[in-house]
Amino acid sequence: MKAAPVVAIDGPTASGKGAVSEGVAAALGWHYLDSGALYRLVGLAALRAGVGHDDPQGLAGLAQGLDVRFDGGGVRLAGEDVSAAIRATEVGAMASRIAGHAPLRAALLDRQRALRRPPGLVADGRDMGTVVFPDAILKIFLTAAVEVRAERRYKQLIEKGFSATLTDLLHDLRERDRRDTERAAAPLVAAKDAVLVDSTERSLSEVIDLVVGLARDRL
């Protein structure tokens, strides 16, 4: 059987990957994979279990045993709704620190690929088009100026009731960008056949429409 089609959307933190991917999935009537949520879930579980960010095997063990359920836009860990908890700044920072460990990435690879099913999948992350779904029908590398990304993340956190400062977020994003692009395992890089999309001056609806149009052209 022919594998279900995939649209892979990669890019740095706060580039709009999640919102764009959800919009594209809704427009196409496809499934949606937020790969970053999986790393955040491992980060949250590690913080709670006292597993260090420098313990690759311990983190991989946590990943393999995660009791995760994506439910109506929410995320449950061992039955607990952790949709808000995994978006906390410290959890995001932990996820960024652990994402470079090869054993952890390997532990989550099959879990991500198993979500590929008809009629199709829109997957967002940092290595969707380069590692997880290299045969995706469309690969998007979505980015935006770091200052704009910091402002977007600041608004998201404030709206959700988290405390944040723009200066700290800007520093955090620059550090995450550095870690993501310099890590040895699946670094953040645009696939050779990816379409580069800069969302700095584009609205969310404009980017969604652009990606949906490109996807439909390739079906």
Residue, then its C-alpha position, 0 to 999 in steps of 0.5 A: m500500500k502507498a504510504a499516506p502523504v505527509v506535509a513536513i513543517d520544520g523551523p525554529t522555536a516560535s516561528g509559527k510551526g504549530a499554528v500553521s500546521e494545525g491550520v493546514a491540517a484542518a484545511l486538508g482534513w488531515h491528522y496533525l503531529d506536534s513532535g515538539a509536544l513529545y519532547r516537552l512531555v519527556g522534559l516534563a516527565a524528566l523534571r518530575a522524575g529527577v532524571g537529568h538532562d545529561d542522562p541520555q539512556g534515562l531519558a530514552g527509557l522515559a520516552q519508551g514508557l510514556d503513557v501519552r494520549f492526544d485528546g481533542g487538542g489536549v495532551r494527557l500524561a498518565g491520564e493527567d491533562v498536561s496541555a498547559a504544563i508542557r508549555a511552561t518555560e522551564v519545560g520548554a528549556m528542558a526539552s531543548r536541552i535533551a532534544g539533541h540526545a540520539p538515544l532519545r530521538a531514536a526512542l521517539l522515532d517509531r512513535q512519530r512515524a506510527l501517526r502517519r495514516p490516511p488521509g494524510l499527516v501534517a507534521d511539525g518539528r525540527d527534523m520532520g523533513t530531514v529525518v522522520f519523514p524524508d519522503a514527505i510530499l511537501k517540506i516547509f522550512l518556516t522561520a521569522a526574525v528572532e525578535v518577532r518570534a520572541e514577541r509572539r512567544y511573549k504574547q502566548l505565555i502572557e495569554k496563558g497566565f505564565s510570567a515572562t519578560l521579553t528580554d529573557l525570552l529573546h535570550d532563550l530563543r537565541e540559545r535554543d536556536r544555537r543548540d538546535t542548529e549545533r547539535a550532533a543528532a538531527p540538527l535543525v536545518a532545512a531539507k535540500d528540497a524544502v520550500l523556505v517560508d519567512s513569516t516575519e511579514r506574513s499573517l498566520s492565514e497568509v502562511i496557511d493559505l500558501v502551504v495549503g496551495l503548495a500541498r494541493d499542487r503536489l497531491 
